[in-house]
């Protein structure tokens, strides 16, 4: 007998299922947070090598040039697309032994730590409070994406209750129903803070 789908409660049921899936991935999410914090700590105390410094400067310059003259809506879309790409690729390519999520976690953590160290040296430690609104929604979305990516990466090394395809299905559903909305809210907040600064 085919189970009837309750269209009225479809969104609620799938949202709750996605939340439960993320909860079951909490160890992987915590691992992503730990790597990010390690990267941030290193960025705070270890100056980048000349090559890394040039890369960071070029990266920041490229973003500033790309967003120069953008209106509020364009800025929000730009931030949303960038964050969404990082989250999606973390999940999609996490299946390759979790290498890409690892690079994203440590690399983005290091960049945040390094930029924070510059802000502290120039404006004082209180300047870090200005970063808080940027990360309230963005960081949970990033960490959730990293956690799912790591779960994919460890699939062949651990006993997983879900099959690969069920894991993929639940991952994409969580991405669409939980992570994507968080990135959207984060982009609106960040875009508004930058535009009206």
Secondary structure as GFF3:
##gff-version 3
##sequence-region A 1 197
A	DSSP	three_ten_helix	7	9	.	.	.	ID=ss1
A	DSSP	alpha_helix	10	24	.	.	.	ID=ss2
A	DSSP	alpha_helix	26	45	.	.	.	ID=ss3
A	DSSP	alpha_helix	50	67	.	.	.	ID=ss4
A	DSSP	alpha_helix	72	92	.	.	.	ID=ss5
A	DSSP	three_ten_helix	93	95	.	.	.	ID=ss6
A	DSSP	alpha_helix	99	123	.	.	.	ID=ss7
A	DSSP	three_ten_helix	125	128	.	.	.	ID=ss8
A	DSSP	alpha_helix	129	135	.	.	.	ID=ss9
A	DSSP	alpha_helix	138	153	.	.	.	ID=ss10
A	DSSP	alpha_helix	164	174	.	.	.	ID=ss11
A	DSSP	pi_helix	175	179	.	.	.	ID=ss12
A	DSSP	alpha_helix	180	195	.	.	.	ID=ss13
###
